[in-house]
Amino acid sequence: MNTSWSPGSWRSFEARHQPSWPDAGELEHALKTLSDQPPLVFAGEARNLTAQLGNVARGEAFLLQAGDCAESFDSSADSIRDRLRVILQMAIVLTYSGGTPLVKVGRIAGQFAKPRSSPTETQGDTELPSFLGQIVNDIGFSEAERRPDPQRLLSAYNRAASTLNLLRAFTRGGYADLTQVSNWNREFVASSPAGERYAQMADEIDRALRFMDACGVNSSTVPALHEVDFYTSHEALLLTYEQALTRQDSLTGDWYDCSAHMLWIGERTRQLNGAHVEFLRGVKNPLGCKIGPSATPDEVLALCDALNPDNAPGRLTLIVRQGADRVTETLPALLAAVRDAGRCVVWACDPMHGNTYTAAGGRKTRHFDDVLKEISGFFAAHRQEGTWPGGVHVELTGDAVTECLGGGDGLVDGDLEQAYETMCDPRLNGRQSVDLAFRVAELLRDQD
């Protein structure tokens, strides 16, 4: 790998899963406009996240990374708030029931691009470009809708900016206050078995807060009771977009991709000699890399060398997606290799992407039991190797969808048609997400 790096050095490498833009001039004009826009996040925020992830790497905290599989430009403020609420609910469960400090990172304010297994899609006799996320084209199946449109890059930036404004208002303006824990339990969660358990926990927290307030400890004296640190992340798939939002920090001289606090490389684009590794190795954001079941210990160590050559705690998160039936067989060798090489990384489990299948009715789905089985296997592998299971990475929504089977409500194949709304992959709903958080909290307690 070349030692010299610049924001555009990736262009000399093979860049997989990039759109075929029909008009190069139109693309360059959009990218020039994008490069003149203010950063969406700031270098200091990214450094703070790296420091917090360093605590995870040392086994002193746990990472919850969660959000939509593919964000929509049409998401309402209520939908964004409800997605954040579910993440905050999960965070409270994991912190209170699991007894571990939590780092909260959303798949939000930038998760607009999706890699696809085929560049085209066929319906009947018509073949058109695949839907690549709203940052590229539209989900509707017509020639005009599937045409890659560079103006969508600007729409994605504007949508991310407005989403970030909402997130900052909610997490800093009182919505995340611990006194609101009971109010987060909306009806469709409260009426579920996990919701009942959550309500009991919220009552205990309320009593503790009243006691603390009587002792003079409240949100006016302890700001952490009133607000939370919440960070954004997405897959850095469209390299032209990421380069256009890369800025040089005036304090340190380092380069940061200011489209999100944390960026990750997908399983399909983690080639050591590929453009995505080349681009991300040069920015100072905390990075993630998806690791599927085909990855070898040598490949994982080479990725550690490329993306975190200084072995800095919190710089690199390895997000493993092995599959429920394979994780206990394939993961231990990777854990042992990284441990024995002295590499300092965060290990996180993505229990979603290795467990997707097509139900009898033709819908893509995942079963809650498979999601939980992979997480349980992830924890078991870490116990075996004496390493720290640093976090989970899940796709969810705050909407009452029926996209994943199982969970407390026991959703079955016939329920999928009730509220199947995803643009791409099936997501856990609020009930299932809270249920999962309680299960993970139990695993965390057992890990100690």
Secondary structure, DSSP 8 states (H G I E B T S, - for coil): --S---TTGGGGSB--S----S-HHHHHHHHHHHHTS--SS-HHHHHHHHHHHHHHHTTS-EEEEEE-SS--TT--HHHHHHHHHHHHHHHHHHHHHH---EEEEEE-SS------SSSEEEETTEEEE----TTT--SS-SHHHHS--THHHHHHHHHHHHHHHHHHHHHHTTTT-GGGTGGG--HHHHTSHHHHHHHHHHHHHHHHHHHHHHTT-STTT-GGGT----EEEEE---HHHHHHTEEE-TTT--EEETT-SEEEE-GGG--TTBHHHHHHTTS-S-EEEEE-TT--HHHHHHHHHHH-TT--TTSEEEEE---TTTHHHHHHHHHHHHHHTT---EEEE--SGGG-EE-TTS-EE-BHHHHHHHHHHHHHHHHHHT----EEEEEB-SS----SBBTTTTB-GGGGGGS---SSS--B-HHHHHHHHHHHHHHHHHH-
